[in-house]
Amino acid sequence: MTQVAGEDENRFAYLELDSVKPSSWTLRPINQEIVKELERSIETMGLLQPIVVRECRPGYEIVFGNHRVEACRRLGMRYIRAVIREFNEEDSFLARVSENLVRNNYVDPIAEAEGYRTLMNRGWTLDSIGRNIGKSDSYVCDRLALVDHLHPSTATKIRAGNLSASHAEILSRIRDPTKQKEIADLIVKKRLSVRTLENMLNGTPSPIRVPVESTDRGLCVRMPKEFLAALTPDGNTPCSLLMRVRGRTIILENDIAKGLRRNVRYRRLMVPVPTWEVDPC
């Protein structure tokens, strides 16, 4: 190993690849496409950015750079340029969480939650974890709910990529495991959005398909009373609708939301584009 001392707590070194191992707290699986891209880049330009490791006798544990290490191994390299940081196991985990969240990289929400639970069991607080990763207490609390309240089959769907972290956080509020599993299966089967899931659990009528008829002047849409009631705040306020066509879908939007504060959610009605072979209104 060839090592050069840094001016601060960092040390720069060329480490034998055999002495570098991945962290036991894995946040995301190795992405094969990223590794292939890095292989091409390293083969052409060399390793432009060193990995970050911490001493973990024997050898070193990766803090940042799992994909770079994998690419270098596949290229048959024996040494890799690295920055050695004075991290303990807990600080290393939180640093990796923070870095991935800032870069908007995918993080396995279950693995993230399991890490937070381990820290909590070791005496960390919601506030201390949140400050270290740059997130609020509520963010950490919502993640912890994934390991505390999710049915195992639901957690499996998340890790398989069939459910998003936002879906999972909502599902974790359902304490009945049977109902939670049924709704999780429905989300996957129907590909329900997070908003549709929230509306369904809140008892709000979902957008529905309705007959559409053509006229010389435009379209005539027959809307059920329950949909009209969902469009307005009190169910009685007159409102106008805006119509847009996107692909083979007609989208009707409640115009009343224009005069309200920005964060008011308004309802949408989505119906298939007709063949126009219908009687006029």
Backbone bond lengths (Angstrom), bond angles and torsions (degrees), N, CA, C in turn:
res aa  C-N    CA-C-N  psi(-1)  N-CA   C-N-CA  omega(-1)  CA-C   N-CA-C  phi
1 M - - - 1.460 - - 1.513 109.49 -
2 T 1.323 118.02 127.67 1.454 123.00 174.26 1.512 108.33 -100.95
3 Q 1.334 116.31 128.52 1.462 119.01 -173.54 1.516 110.64 -128.96
4 V 1.348 115.62 141.61 1.457 122.16 176.57 1.517 107.74 -122.75
5 A 1.329 117.54 129.36 1.463 120.77 -178.17 1.515 110.40 -74.24
6 G 1.337 116.51 141.32 1.456 121.89 177.29 1.513 110.63 -95.25
7 E 1.326 115.93 174.24 1.450 120.56 -178.57 1.521 111.86 -84.88
8 D 1.339 118.30 -16.69 1.451 120.65 179.62 1.513 109.30 -120.77
9 E 1.340 117.13 -150.82 1.457 119.40 -177.80 1.524 112.02 -73.41
10 N 1.337 118.58 -10.33 1.459 121.60 178.81 1.525 110.51 -78.25
11 R 1.330 114.70 145.80 1.465 120.51 171.66 1.518 107.78 -125.57
12 F 1.321 116.45 136.65 1.453 121.55 -177.97 1.521 108.31 -104.65
13 A 1.331 116.25 135.64 1.452 119.12 -174.48 1.515 111.40 -153.61
14 Y 1.332 116.15 159.56 1.454 122.86 167.38 1.521 106.16 -102.56
15 L 1.323 116.19 114.91 1.458 121.21 -175.53 1.515 111.07 -106.38
16 E 1.311 115.45 147.40 1.461 119.15 171.98 1.524 108.27 -68.07
17 L 1.328 115.57 132.84 1.466 119.39 -178.35 1.524 111.76 -60.21
18 D 1.336 116.45 -31.93 1.464 119.77 -179.43 1.529 112.14 -66.50
19 S 1.341 116.58 -18.21 1.464 119.43 -179.25 1.524 112.44 -91.48
20 V 1.349 116.80 -2.72 1.470 121.90 -176.79 1.527 108.92 -104.95
21 K 1.329 116.58 128.70 1.467 120.93 -179.17 1.525 109.84 -129.26
22 P 1.341 117.38 153.55 1.475 120.10 178.52 1.516 111.67 -70.73
23 S 1.325 116.12 159.49 1.459 120.94 178.17 1.517 110.63 -70.75
24 S 1.321 115.90 150.08 1.472 120.03 176.88 1.523 111.00 -74.92
25 W 1.346 117.43 -16.62 1.470 122.35 177.38 1.527 108.02 -99.43
26 T 1.319 116.32 85.24 1.464 121.09 -176.61 1.521 110.81 -82.18
27 L 1.331 116.69 130.71 1.468 121.05 -179.21 1.517 113.57 -99.71
28 R 1.311 117.01 -24.96 1.462 119.69 178.91 1.519 108.95 -157.24
29 P 1.331 117.07 148.76 1.462 120.37 179.40 1.524 111.17 -71.76
30 I 1.320 115.72 160.65 1.462 120.40 176.63 1.518 109.31 -67.32
31 N 1.338 116.49 127.18 1.457 122.50 177.63 1.527 108.28 -91.73
32 Q 1.327 115.80 114.80 1.465 120.17 -174.40 1.532 112.59 -63.83
33 E 1.324 118.30 -33.62 1.460 120.99 179.39 1.521 110.70 -66.41
34 I 1.344 116.65 -41.03 1.466 120.51 178.04 1.523 110.05 -63.29
35 V 1.330 116.83 -41.90 1.465 120.69 -179.85 1.531 109.90 -62.00
36 K 1.325 117.68 -43.30 1.470 120.66 -179.75 1.526 111.42 -62.96
37 E 1.341 116.24 -41.31 1.468 119.92 177.97 1.522 110.73 -63.69
38 L 1.337 116.65 -41.12 1.464 120.28 179.10 1.528 111.18 -66.97
39 E 1.321 117.71 -36.86 1.463 121.01 176.80 1.528 110.40 -57.03
40 R 1.338 115.77 -47.97 1.471 119.79 -179.11 1.521 110.72 -63.43
41 S 1.340 116.34 -42.41 1.458 120.94 -178.44 1.530 111.69 -66.35
42 I 1.335 117.08 -46.03 1.467 121.12 -178.25 1.515 110.81 -67.10
43 E 1.328 116.72 -37.69 1.459 120.88 179.32 1.519 110.72 -64.20
44 T 1.340 116.83 -33.84 1.467 120.97 -177.76 1.524 112.57 -88.29
45 M 1.332 116.22 -46.80 1.462 121.22 -171.42 1.534 114.20 -108.67
46 G 1.327 116.78 -11.11 1.452 119.49 -172.56 1.519 110.63 85.35
47 L 1.311 117.56 174.63 1.462 122.26 179.62 1.527 108.17 -79.53
48 L 1.335 116.81 104.82 1.459 121.65 -175.06 1.521 112.87 -78.19
49 Q 1.323 117.04 -30.28 1.464 120.78 -177.99 1.523 109.63 -122.90
50 P 1.325 117.64 120.79 1.468 119.50 -179.35 1.522 111.34 -67.43
51 I 1.315 115.97 155.38 1.460 120.40 174.28 1.533 108.84 -79.00
52 V 1.326 116.68 165.58 1.465 121.97 175.71 1.520 107.68 -115.97
53 V 1.337 115.91 129.84 1.464 120.45 -178.66 1.525 109.34 -132.40
54 R 1.327 115.21 167.96 1.460 121.45 171.03 1.521 107.77 -128.04
55 E 1.319 115.68 150.29 1.457 119.39 178.66 1.514 109.80 -68.83
56 C 1.308 115.45 132.26 1.468 121.56 -178.68 1.520 106.80 -148.68
57 R 1.314 115.16 83.70 1.473 120.27 -170.96 1.534 111.92 -60.44
58 P 1.341 115.96 133.20 1.460 125.40 -1.25 1.533 110.99 -83.24
59 G 1.300 117.20 140.80 1.452 121.08 175.74 1.516 113.88 93.05
60 Y 1.359 114.88 -151.23 1.457 121.88 -174.39 1.523 109.85 -137.59
61 E 1.328 115.46 150.34 1.464 121.57 179.02 1.522 108.97 -113.23
62 I 1.329 116.64 136.68 1.461 121.69 -177.53 1.530 110.15 -72.01
63 V 1.323 116.13 130.97 1.460 121.62 171.05 1.523 108.78 -98.99
64 F 1.341 117.20 -52.29 1.465 123.06 174.50 1.531 108.54 -130.49
65 G 1.336 116.33 132.07 1.465 118.45 173.06 1.508 116.51 122.20
66 N 1.335 118.38 25.35 1.472 120.35 179.01 1.525 112.22 -57.13
67 H 1.348 116.33 -42.59 1.463 119.81 -178.15 1.530 111.27 -68.49
68 R 1.345 117.31 -36.82 1.466 120.41 178.55 1.526 110.99 -66.82
69 V 1.322 116.56 -40.08 1.462 120.25 178.09 1.522 110.33 -63.27
70 E 1.331 116.98 -44.21 1.464 120.67 -179.99 1.521 111.02 -62.68
71 A 1.338 116.93 -41.79 1.474 120.83 179.25 1.528 110.77 -63.83
72 C 1.323 116.97 -42.83 1.465 120.32 179.72 1.533 111.28 -64.83
73 R 1.316 116.98 -37.80 1.468 120.50 178.06 1.522 110.37 -63.12
74 R 1.335 116.45 -42.58 1.465 119.96 -178.49 1.523 111.36 -68.20
75 L 1.321 116.22 -25.57 1.470 120.10 177.70 1.524 112.27 -83.56
76 G 1.332 116.54 -1.77 1.460 120.57 177.50 1.514 114.56 79.58
77 M 1.325 118.32 17.53 1.460 121.48 -179.74 1.531 109.77 -73.86
78 R 1.343 116.22 146.95 1.462 121.16 -179.73 1.523 112.06 -98.93
79 Y 1.329 116.38 -28.18 1.460 120.71 -177.55 1.527 110.37 -125.30
80 I 1.318 115.39 155.75 1.460 120.40 178.44 1.532 108.95 -140.51
81 R 1.327 115.96 141.76 1.460 120.73 179.26 1.523 108.94 -77.43
82 A 1.335 116.97 134.41 1.464 120.42 -173.62 1.526 111.57 -144.43
83 V 1.339 114.02 154.29 1.460 122.30 169.85 1.521 106.52 -106.82
84 I 1.328 117.18 125.94 1.456 121.61 -179.52 1.524 108.00 -98.86
85 R 1.324 116.82 118.95 1.468 122.38 -178.73 1.524 110.62 -110.93
86 E 1.316 114.73 151.00 1.471 120.66 178.55 1.534 108.75 -86.04
87 F 1.325 116.28 78.43 1.456 122.84 178.47 1.514 109.64 -110.65
88 N 1.348 116.98 142.27 1.455 118.44 164.75 1.531 107.96 -91.40
89 E 1.315 117.00 178.38 1.466 120.88 -174.80 1.529 112.03 -60.56
90 E 1.330 117.21 -42.31 1.460 121.32 -176.11 1.527 111.38 -70.77
91 D 1.345 116.65 -44.78 1.460 120.24 179.20 1.532 111.08 -64.27
92 S 1.330 116.15 -35.74 1.464 120.74 178.08 1.525 110.66 -61.68
93 F 1.334 116.40 -45.42 1.468 120.86 179.52 1.529 110.99 -61.41
94 L 1.331 117.00 -47.83 1.464 120.59 -177.64 1.524 111.51 -65.94
95 A 1.328 117.06 -35.84 1.464 120.23 177.72 1.519 110.70 -64.07
96 R 1.336 116.66 -39.99 1.470 120.09 179.51 1.518 111.25 -69.07
97 V 1.332 117.28 -39.42 1.467 120.20 176.42 1.526 109.94 -60.44
98 S 1.338 116.58 -49.11 1.460 121.73 -178.13 1.525 111.29 -60.00
99 E 1.331 116.51 -45.59 1.470 120.75 -178.44 1.525 111.29 -62.46
100 N 1.322 117.01 -44.09 1.466 120.06 -178.67 1.525 111.85 -68.89
101 L 1.336 117.61 -37.19 1.461 120.08 178.79 1.518 110.77 -68.25
102 V 1.337 117.39 -40.17 1.466 121.18 178.80 1.523 110.50 -63.58
103 R 1.321 116.47 -40.03 1.469 120.79 -179.47 1.526 112.09 -82.56
104 N 1.317 116.46 -2.50 1.466 122.01 -179.17 1.525 111.46 61.48
105 N 1.326 116.48 30.71 1.458 121.02 175.18 1.523 109.63 -77.63
106 Y 1.326 115.29 155.50 1.464 118.88 177.72 1.516 109.93 -66.29
107 V 1.317 116.42 133.65 1.462 123.24 174.00 1.524 107.56 -127.29
108 D 1.318 117.01 129.31 1.465 121.10 177.02 1.532 107.64 -62.60
109 P 1.341 118.29 111.17 1.472 119.79 -175.37 1.522 113.39 -62.97
110 I 1.339 117.47 -29.87 1.455 119.97 178.88 1.532 110.24 -70.62
111 A 1.342 116.70 -44.49 1.466 120.41 177.79 1.526 110.47 -63.00
112 E 1.329 116.07 -39.66 1.463 120.81 177.49 1.532 110.13 -61.21
113 A 1.331 115.65 -46.69 1.466 120.31 -179.42 1.527 111.71 -64.43
114 E 1.327 116.82 -39.72 1.471 120.58 178.76 1.528 110.65 -62.72
115 G 1.339 115.77 -36.78 1.467 119.44 176.86 1.511 111.79 -64.53
116 Y 1.335 116.24 -43.76 1.471 119.62 178.30 1.527 111.11 -62.78
117 R 1.327 116.72 -40.18 1.460 120.18 -179.86 1.534 110.04 -63.52
118 T 1.338 117.40 -40.44 1.464 120.53 177.60 1.524 110.54 -61.54
119 L 1.340 116.47 -42.87 1.459 120.56 179.00 1.531 111.00 -63.75
120 M 1.334 116.22 -42.28 1.471 119.80 179.05 1.529 110.16 -61.68
121 N 1.322 116.72 -39.30 1.463 120.07 179.24 1.526 111.67 -67.51
122 R 1.338 116.34 -20.66 1.469 120.70 178.96 1.526 112.25 -94.60
123 G 1.332 116.79 6.22 1.455 119.50 174.85 1.525 116.38 106.29
124 W 1.335 117.69 -0.56 1.453 119.91 176.99 1.528 109.63 -71.81
125 T 1.337 115.96 155.42 1.468 121.41 177.34 1.517 109.78 -109.27
126 L 1.337 116.21 165.05 1.468 120.58 176.29 1.528 110.28 -57.11
127 D 1.323 115.60 -42.43 1.465 120.22 -177.42 1.520 111.88 -64.61
128 S 1.334 117.32 -43.56 1.474 119.82 -177.97 1.523 111.57 -68.05
129 I 1.333 117.17 -37.61 1.465 119.91 176.58 1.523 109.74 -66.52
130 G 1.336 116.79 -46.78 1.457 121.10 -179.04 1.513 112.28 -58.98
131 R 1.341 117.45 -42.34 1.470 120.51 -179.29 1.522 111.07 -65.28
132 N 1.324 117.59 -35.55 1.457 120.96 -178.31 1.523 113.00 -72.38
133 I 1.320 117.69 -27.80 1.468 119.51 -179.78 1.527 112.12 -106.04
134 G 1.337 117.00 0.54 1.462 120.24 178.33 1.513 113.81 74.56
135 K 1.334 117.04 29.72 1.457 121.81 -179.59 1.533 110.34 -124.93
136 S 1.337 115.79 165.06 1.461 121.60 -179.80 1.531 111.11 -79.34
137 D 1.344 114.60 164.76 1.464 119.85 175.45 1.523 111.46 -59.70
138 S 1.342 116.04 -37.78 1.467 120.07 -177.96 1.524 111.08 -65.81
139 Y 1.342 117.70 -34.81 1.474 120.64 177.34 1.525 109.42 -61.73
140 V 1.327 116.39 -48.34 1.465 120.50 -179.30 1.528 110.25 -63.41
141 C 1.329 116.68 -41.10 1.458 121.25 -179.90 1.530 111.26 -63.10
142 D 1.336 117.12 -41.55 1.468 121.13 178.50 1.523 110.92 -64.36
143 R 1.334 116.74 -37.42 1.461 119.44 177.72 1.528 110.94 -67.93
144 L 1.319 117.03 -41.51 1.465 120.28 179.96 1.523 111.66 -60.50
145 A 1.334 116.36 -30.94 1.466 120.51 179.43 1.520 111.41 -62.96
146 L 1.328 116.88 -23.22 1.465 119.96 -179.12 1.526 111.48 -67.99
147 V 1.328 117.63 -32.32 1.468 118.97 177.88 1.525 111.71 -94.22
148 D 1.321 116.38 -18.84 1.463 119.63 -177.67 1.530 113.32 -88.81
149 H 1.346 117.71 -29.76 1.463 119.40 -169.77 1.531 115.15 -130.07
150 L 1.313 119.02 -3.94 1.463 119.30 -178.63 1.529 111.65 -84.48
151 H 1.341 115.07 140.09 1.463 121.85 172.90 1.541 107.80 -65.72
152 P 1.337 118.47 141.00 1.472 120.75 -178.94 1.526 113.82 -53.16
153 S 1.327 117.71 -37.95 1.467 119.74 179.75 1.526 111.27 -66.81
154 T 1.349 116.66 -32.02 1.456 120.30 177.01 1.523 110.14 -68.71
155 A 1.324 117.07 -42.06 1.463 121.25 177.52 1.525 110.55 -60.52
156 T 1.336 116.82 -37.47 1.466 120.83 177.99 1.521 111.16 -63.37
157 K 1.332 116.93 -40.38 1.469 121.21 179.01 1.529 110.90 -64.16
158 I 1.332 116.90 -34.97 1.463 120.22 178.91 1.521 109.93 -66.71
159 R 1.318 116.20 -46.69 1.465 120.26 -177.96 1.529 111.13 -67.13
160 A 1.321 116.32 -26.32 1.473 120.27 177.60 1.517 111.93 -81.23
161 G 1.340 117.36 -7.04 1.454 121.13 179.34 1.509 114.04 85.94
162 N 1.341 117.97 9.79 1.462 120.79 -179.63 1.524 112.93 -83.21
163 L 1.330 116.48 -20.44 1.463 121.82 178.45 1.522 108.66 -129.69
164 S 1.324 116.42 141.70 1.455 120.51 177.83 1.528 110.10 -84.20
165 A 1.332 116.44 167.51 1.457 120.60 177.46 1.524 110.68 -63.09
166 S 1.328 117.08 -34.73 1.473 120.30 179.20 1.522 110.89 -66.70
167 H 1.342 116.98 -41.40 1.468 120.00 174.10 1.529 109.90 -57.85
168 A 1.336 114.65 -45.31 1.464 119.92 -175.33 1.522 111.78 -63.42
169 E 1.334 117.41 -40.36 1.459 120.62 -179.48 1.530 111.09 -62.51
170 I 1.334 116.00 -38.87 1.463 119.38 178.38 1.525 110.27 -69.29
171 L 1.331 116.48 -42.19 1.460 120.16 -179.79 1.528 111.66 -64.11
172 S 1.329 117.38 -31.42 1.466 120.33 -178.38 1.528 112.02 -66.19
173 R 1.340 116.98 -16.30 1.464 120.13 178.10 1.520 111.79 -79.02
174 I 1.338 116.98 -13.49 1.459 121.68 179.27 1.525 107.88 -87.52
175 R 1.305 117.43 109.48 1.461 121.00 -173.94 1.526 113.77 -79.62
176 D 1.342 116.94 -22.99 1.464 120.31 178.52 1.532 108.07 -75.93
177 P 1.343 119.50 110.79 1.467 121.54 -176.02 1.525 113.67 -61.17
178 T 1.325 116.92 -34.96 1.468 120.07 179.88 1.521 110.85 -66.91
179 K 1.330 116.34 -46.18 1.460 120.80 178.91 1.524 110.49 -65.09
180 Q 1.327 116.34 -40.76 1.459 120.18 179.67 1.531 110.84 -60.05
181 K 1.341 115.75 -44.22 1.464 120.06 179.73 1.523 111.16 -64.47
182 E 1.328 117.19 -41.57 1.463 121.09 179.90 1.525 111.31 -61.97
183 I 1.330 116.53 -43.84 1.463 119.94 -179.23 1.529 110.49 -69.26
184 A 1.321 117.45 -37.55 1.471 120.62 177.18 1.526 110.40 -60.72
185 D 1.338 116.25 -43.38 1.470 120.28 177.56 1.527 110.73 -62.97
186 L 1.341 116.75 -38.47 1.465 120.92 179.54 1.525 110.78 -65.88
187 I 1.334 117.56 -39.67 1.467 121.02 178.90 1.520 110.65 -59.65
188 V 1.332 115.49 -45.00 1.461 120.07 -179.51 1.524 110.90 -66.83
189 K 1.324 116.54 -43.99 1.467 121.17 -177.18 1.521 112.08 -66.32
190 K 1.341 116.17 -44.44 1.469 121.18 -175.82 1.530 113.08 -95.44
191 R 1.329 116.10 -4.76 1.467 121.28 -177.60 1.528 111.32 54.76
192 L 1.304 115.30 50.76 1.460 120.93 -176.83 1.524 110.68 -72.07
193 S 1.328 116.12 138.88 1.453 121.05 175.75 1.524 109.35 -76.41
194 V 1.330 116.35 167.15 1.468 120.92 178.44 1.525 110.15 -63.21
195 R 1.326 116.38 -41.18 1.471 119.57 -179.75 1.527 110.83 -64.63
196 T 1.331 117.42 -42.73 1.463 120.35 178.34 1.519 110.89 -62.09
197 L 1.338 116.50 -39.44 1.461 120.61 178.03 1.520 110.55 -62.92
198 E 1.332 117.35 -44.79 1.466 120.89 178.97 1.523 110.71 -61.01
199 N 1.335 116.45 -45.21 1.468 120.47 179.57 1.525 111.31 -61.62
200 M 1.324 115.83 -40.16 1.461 120.28 -178.49 1.537 110.38 -64.71
201 L 1.320 117.13 -42.92 1.462 120.50 -179.10 1.524 112.18 -73.46
202 N 1.350 116.02 -25.86 1.469 120.03 178.17 1.531 112.53 -86.44
203 G 1.327 116.64 -3.49 1.453 120.36 179.71 1.508 114.06 80.86
204 T 1.350 117.24 13.69 1.466 120.47 178.90 1.515 109.52 -80.30
205 P 1.351 118.35 132.70 1.468 119.90 178.57 1.513 111.29 -58.05
206 S 1.310 117.50 132.55 1.462 121.46 178.36 1.521 110.46 -80.78
207 P 1.346 117.94 155.66 1.459 120.46 173.33 1.521 110.15 -55.32
208 I 1.311 116.70 139.77 1.460 119.88 -176.73 1.520 110.66 -128.49
209 R 1.324 116.29 161.83 1.460 121.76 178.69 1.540 108.87 -84.17
210 V 1.339 116.02 137.12 1.457 120.51 -179.28 1.522 109.27 -135.45
211 P 1.354 117.69 159.56 1.465 120.29 178.28 1.529 111.82 -66.28
212 V 1.309 117.01 141.92 1.465 122.58 176.85 1.526 107.81 -123.95
213 E 1.347 117.34 131.14 1.456 121.91 179.15 1.521 109.68 -121.03
214 S 1.313 116.11 149.48 1.464 120.46 -178.65 1.525 110.57 -98.83
215 T 1.326 115.42 148.54 1.464 122.50 173.22 1.514 107.53 -134.76
216 D 1.331 114.96 173.17 1.471 118.29 178.27 1.523 111.56 -64.61
217 R 1.333 116.10 -26.31 1.460 120.20 -176.69 1.521 113.35 -97.95
218 G 1.312 118.99 -7.60 1.455 119.19 -179.74 1.509 111.98 153.61
219 L 1.318 116.78 -133.49 1.455 122.16 -175.33 1.518 111.51 -119.54
220 C 1.321 114.86 151.21 1.457 121.05 174.36 1.525 107.21 -122.55
221 V 1.340 117.26 118.70 1.450 122.21 -177.15 1.525 109.48 -114.23
222 R 1.317 116.90 124.90 1.460 121.49 177.47 1.536 107.97 -92.58
223 M 1.345 116.65 111.51 1.458 120.89 -175.75 1.526 110.94 -108.40
224 P 1.331 117.51 134.89 1.464 120.50 178.30 1.534 111.21 -65.92
225 K 1.312 116.46 154.73 1.463 121.21 -177.86 1.528 111.79 -61.52
226 E 1.350 117.50 -36.23 1.458 118.71 -177.41 1.524 111.79 -66.63
227 F 1.346 115.85 -30.06 1.456 118.13 177.23 1.520 110.78 -71.93
228 L 1.334 116.35 -41.96 1.461 120.09 177.62 1.520 110.66 -60.74
229 A 1.341 116.41 -37.38 1.464 120.18 179.62 1.525 110.55 -66.33
230 A 1.328 116.39 -35.15 1.457 119.96 -179.33 1.524 112.05 -72.81
231 L 1.340 116.15 -20.22 1.462 119.62 -177.99 1.523 112.72 -74.51
232 T 1.308 118.25 -28.11 1.467 121.51 -173.90 1.515 111.32 -113.23
233 P 1.328 117.47 152.02 1.468 120.76 -177.15 1.517 114.50 -57.73
234 D 1.333 117.38 -41.57 1.467 119.63 -176.73 1.518 113.46 -109.66
235 G 1.340 116.27 1.89 1.454 120.00 179.40 1.518 113.91 82.96
236 N 1.350 117.84 -5.80 1.463 120.85 -177.40 1.530 113.56 -123.75
237 T 1.326 117.26 -20.00 1.463 120.71 -176.02 1.524 110.99 -63.60
238 P 1.339 118.11 127.15 1.467 120.04 177.42 1.522 109.92 -62.29
239 C 1.303 116.96 144.45 1.459 120.39 178.48 1.519 109.10 -147.91
240 S 1.316 115.13 160.18 1.464 120.34 174.88 1.524 108.00 -109.23
241 L 1.320 115.80 161.21 1.458 120.83 -178.26 1.525 110.07 -118.88
242 L 1.317 115.75 142.11 1.450 121.95 173.84 1.516 107.91 -102.99
243 M 1.328 117.35 138.63 1.456 120.58 -178.76 1.520 109.71 -117.66
244 R 1.327 115.39 132.83 1.462 121.02 174.30 1.527 108.33 -132.84
245 V 1.309 116.55 151.25 1.460 121.80 177.77 1.517 108.47 -110.92
246 R 1.331 116.53 125.62 1.450 121.94 177.03 1.524 108.10 -127.53
247 G 1.319 116.55 109.40 1.459 120.11 -176.71 1.515 110.14 62.26
248 R 1.320 117.17 -121.50 1.450 122.14 178.57 1.519 110.87 -107.18
249 T 1.338 115.79 30.78 1.461 120.78 -179.92 1.517 110.66 -128.94
250 I 1.328 116.29 136.01 1.460 121.80 173.66 1.520 107.66 -98.50
251 I 1.324 117.46 129.37 1.455 122.01 -178.78 1.520 108.87 -113.83
252 L 1.331 116.26 121.46 1.464 122.06 176.36 1.514 108.37 -106.51
253 E 1.343 116.97 128.66 1.449 121.51 -177.48 1.525 110.57 -121.36
254 N 1.312 114.94 144.69 1.453 121.21 179.24 1.530 110.29 -75.28
255 D 1.316 116.96 118.79 1.454 121.89 -176.52 1.523 112.18 -75.19
256 I 1.341 118.28 -12.44 1.456 120.68 -175.41 1.525 111.88 -67.18
257 A 1.347 116.67 -24.81 1.462 119.71 -177.45 1.519 112.36 -67.56
258 K 1.339 118.00 -16.49 1.458 120.74 -178.42 1.516 112.04 -60.68
259 G 1.332 116.94 -38.27 1.455 120.36 -176.08 1.512 114.00 -87.32
260 L 1.339 117.32 0.19 1.461 120.67 -178.48 1.521 110.25 -101.10
261 R 1.338 116.52 174.56 1.454 119.71 -179.11 1.525 109.93 -63.89
262 R 1.305 115.57 157.57 1.452 121.52 -168.33 1.524 114.14 -59.64
263 N 1.334 117.89 -34.66 1.455 118.96 -173.64 1.526 114.17 -85.66
264 V 1.330 118.26 7.58 1.465 120.30 176.57 1.525 108.55 -70.75
265 R 1.315 116.67 129.64 1.464 120.14 178.15 1.516 109.79 -90.57
266 Y 1.310 116.99 132.52 1.448 119.13 178.21 1.522 109.86 -116.21
267 R 1.304 114.01 159.47 1.457 120.10 -172.08 1.520 111.81 -83.69
268 R 1.322 115.01 151.63 1.466 121.24 175.07 1.526 109.82 -124.07
269 L 1.288 114.84 145.50 1.463 121.03 175.13 1.515 107.37 -118.55
270 M 1.317 117.65 123.67 1.459 121.16 -178.85 1.528 108.91 -117.91
271 V 1.327 116.36 124.96 1.465 121.06 -177.75 1.516 108.94 -132.72
272 P 1.340 118.65 152.69 1.458 120.79 179.76 1.528 111.60 -70.07
273 V 1.324 115.95 146.52 1.460 119.98 176.07 1.531 109.00 -66.81
274 P 1.322 119.03 128.44 1.477 121.57 -176.06 1.517 112.24 -77.28
275 T 1.341 115.29 170.07 1.462 121.07 177.37 1.525 111.17 -86.34
276 W 1.359 117.01 -6.96 1.456 123.84 179.87 1.526 114.31 73.31
277 E 1.305 118.72 0.31 1.454 121.28 176.99 1.527 110.15 -88.01
278 V 1.326 115.40 64.06 1.461 121.47 -178.91 1.511 109.39 -136.72
279 D 1.337 115.63 165.59 1.453 119.94 178.55 1.526 110.89 -75.43
280 P 1.343 119.33 149.12 1.464 121.11 176.24 1.526 110.15 -64.22
281 C 1.375 114.97 158.78 1.465 120.22 178.05 1.516 109.49 -67.14
